[in-house]
Amino acid sequence: MKKGLVFLTLLAGLSAAEIVLPSEKALFQVPSGASLELEFRSLQPGEVLLVSLPDPAGVRRAVVVFRDREYVLTSALRFAFVGLDLGLEPGSFPMTVTFERTNGGRESVRRDIVVEAKEFPRKKLWVKENFALPPKEVEERIRREAELVAWVYGIITPRWLGDGAFFQPNEGKVFPNFGQRRIYNDAPRSTHTGVDIAAPQGDPIRAANAGKVVLASHLYLSGNAVIIDHGLGVFSFYGHMSKILVKRGQAVGKGDVIGKCGTTGRSTGPHLHWAVRVFDSRVDPFSLFSFESPSFNNKELSR
């Protein structure tokens, strides 16, 4: 059930203690009436926030600053995605919105975003020893592949390539294991930064949204993997596939088949490892499913 819309208005003498708490939506508003909407599923590590400009009339641009990153909204691009990384410690983080008006005026409003703690599951898994503790001869390969993936995530497309809302790339059973602390062969090894979807060997894997393929390669730990750039710092990752059916640089539509389910890399059986990055934040892919903003669902507004 929706808890309603929290209206946050900049008034004279406003206390800095006024904060945004989990309520699924909040409105940042200044005396002139200009406003920005903040929408989210929850305020916890691993979540995505959507900021949007519901009415750009009289606003040249709105500049949002949160955790040292700047997001610029205009009448041509009225939304942006903000990630709360999986490893973010709970606490209060300021968000500042500055409205630059077409008449040359400027108005700002600041609120503290309260991020709550979240408990993530733990699980023991058994894999081949060369994946639990990779041999010395592949350590350099793993390091180079990690650098390659980080480089891919660092190239930001400043426009939206997506087409409406995201959807689940395979209809198999979803395991709620985002953020899972994994123990391979009795030794703590990694944190699971995506979700696993069980599917038969060879089952089609589809693009969760439109975008451009920026990586299509075999990685030691992730097996056959594809990364799609959706624009505005949003990327989706698909791993352990038996076969890759797209090439780097290829444009894909939402729902296009990009590969087939498999068990390549560090895997205990056929499944899809599906993950999403928002800039450098590792987020739960399903946190993208909760948005209702017209600007997010209307691709025309981002062109």
N, C-alpha and C positions, 0 to 999 in steps of 0.2 A: 504494500500500500504506500502511495506517495505521502510524504510528510509535509508536502506543500512547498511553496516558494518563499524563500527568506529574502526580504527586501532590505538591502543595506544602503542607506542614503547618507551622503556626506553632508553633515550639518555643522554649524558653528560649535566649537568646543567638543567635537566628537572624541571620545576616549579611545586611545590606542589599544585598549583592552578588548574592544569589540572584535569578534572573531567569526569565522565561518566554521560551523560544526556540521557533522554529517546530516544532510537533509535532502540530498539528491540534486537540489538546484539552489543557486544564489544569484542575486542581481546586484551588481556594482553600479551605483547611480550617483550622478553629480547634480548640483542645483539647477543647471540648465536643462536637465531632463535626459541628457545623453546617458546611455546605459550599456553594460556588457553583462552577458549571462554566463554563469559558470555551472556546468552540468557534470555530474559524476555518479557512479554507482555506490562508492563509499570512499572515505578518505583514509586509506590504508596503503602500506607498501604494495607495489605491484598493480596499482590502479591507474587508469587514464582519466584525465580531466579534459573536457571540451569547453573552450572559451569561444563565445560567438557574439557578434555585433548584430542584435536583432533589428535595429533601425539605424542605418548609417546616415540619415538625413542630417545635414549640418556638420558632420564629422569628417574631417579629412583623413584622419587615421586614429586608431586607438593602439597604444603601446602598452603591452603587458610585460611586467618584469617579475620573474619568479625563480628563485634559487640561481641567480646570476645568468639566466638566459632571457633573452628578449624575444617577444612574439609581437608581430605587427599585423593589425587587422585594418582593412580598408573596405570601401564599398565593393571593390572587385574581388576581394578575398576576405570573407567575413567570419572565418573560423580558424582555430589553431588547436593543436593537441598538446597537452602537457602530461608528461609521465612522472609517476611517483615510483622510483626504482624499487625493485624487490628488496634491496639491502638498505633502504632508507630507514634511519632510526626515527622512532616516534618523536613528535615535538611540534612546535609552533613555527610556521614559516611565513614571512610576510609576502603578500602579493600586491603589487602596485599597478594601477591602471591609470594612464594619462591619456585624456582625450584632447587631440589637437583639432580645433574647429576650423571650418572653412573661412571664418571671419578673422582668423589669426589668434583667437583666444585659446587658452590651455586650462584644463581642470584635471585634478588628480584625486584619486581615492586609494587608500591602503587598507587592507584587511589582513589579519593573520589566519592562515590556513592551518587548522589543527589536524595533524596526521596521527591517527591512533595506531597502537601496536597490533600486530597480527601474528598468530601462531601458525607456523607451517608444519606440515607432516614430516615424518622421517620414515625411511624404508631401507631394508637390507635387500641387496640384489646380488645374484651370482652370475658372473660373466667369465669368458675365457681370460686367463691370467694376463695375456698380452694386452687386454683392454682395461683390466683393473689396475695393472701397473705396467704401463707401456715400456717396452725394452728401450735401452739407450739409443739404439740405431734409429728409432722413430721419434725421439724427443724433439729433434730439430725440425722434423716435418710438422709435428703438432704445433710448435712455436710459430713456424712460418704461416701455417694455416690460420692460427688465431690472429696474427697480424693482418693477414689478408681480409678476414671477416671484419675486423675492427676498421680497416681502411674503407671497406665497402659501406659500412654503417656511417662513416664519417662524411660521405658525399651526400649533401642534402639538396633535394630538388625543391625549389621555392614555390612550386605550385602543386595543386591537388590533382593527382592522377586517378584517384579512386572514382567509383561509380556507385554512389549511395552507400548503404550500410554494409558492413562485413557479414559474411556468413561462414558456417562451419565447412571446412574444405573436404570432409569425408563424413558420411552418415554413420560411421561406426560408433561403438561405445566410448564415451569420453571418461577418462580417469581423472579425478580431481587432484592432480599431483603437481600443480604449479607451485613452485617454491619448495618442493620436497627436498629435504636434506638426505642425500643418498650415501649409503655405505656399501661399497662394492667389495665383496669377498672379505667382509669383516673389517674393512678399513674405510674411514670417512674420505670421500673423494671429491664430491661436487654438489652443487645446488642445481636442481632441475629448473631451468628458466622458461619452460613452456608447458604444454599439456600433451598427454599421449592419447591418441585415438586408435583403438583396436580396430583392425581391418584385415581381411584376408590378403594373402600374397597376391599381388597383381591388381588389387582394387584401385580404381582411378583416384588420383589426388587432384583437386581443383583449386584454382587461385581463389583465395578468400575475398579478393577485391581486384579491381583493375589496377594495372601498373606496368612497370618495366622490370624485366629480369636483370638483376645486377650480379648474380652469381649462379652458376649451374655447374657443379663440380663434385668430385668425390673427395670427402674429407675423412681423415682417419677415424675420428670419434663419431662424427655425425653420418658417415656413409654418404650415399648419393644425396646431395642437398641442393636446394634452390632458395634463393633470397629474392623477393620481389619488393621493389621500391614503389610505394603508393604516393609519394610526395609528402611535403611538409614534415619530414623527419620520421615518417611512419614506414616501417619495414615488416614484412612477414617472412618467416623461415619455415622450411619444410624439410625434414630429415629422415634418414634411414630408408629411402625409397629404393625399390629394386631397379627402377629405370627412370632416367630423366628424359622428358619429352620436349624440353624447351632449350633455347640457347641464350647465352648472355647477350643483352642488348635488345632482346625480343619484347615487343609490347604484347601484353596479355589482357584479355577481358575478364571480368568477374565470372567465375564458373568455368573458365577454360581448363582443360586437363593439362597439367604440367608434369605429371609423372605417375608412377605406379607404386603402390604400397609394397614395402619390403622389410628386410631386417639387416641391412648393411650397417657397418660401423659397430659402435658399442651398443648392442641391442640384444634383448633376450627373446625376441619373437617378432613376427610381422606387426608393425604398427606405424603410425605417423607421429613424429614429434613435430608439433606445431608451436611456434613461438612468435612473439611480436616485440619489436623495439620501437620506442618513441624517442628519437635522438639517442642518448646514451642510457635510457631507462629501460630495464627489463620488466615487461608488464604482462599481466594475464590477458591472453587474447580475447577472452569472453568479456572483459571490461569494456571492449569497444562496442558490444552489442546493445548497450543500454541507452544510447543517445537518441533523442527525438528532435533535435534542433533542425528546423527547415533548412538552414544554411549548410548543415552537414549532409543532408539527404538530397540536396539540389546541386548537382554538379555545375549547373550553369553559373551559379554565384561565384565559383572559384576560377572562372576562366578570365 
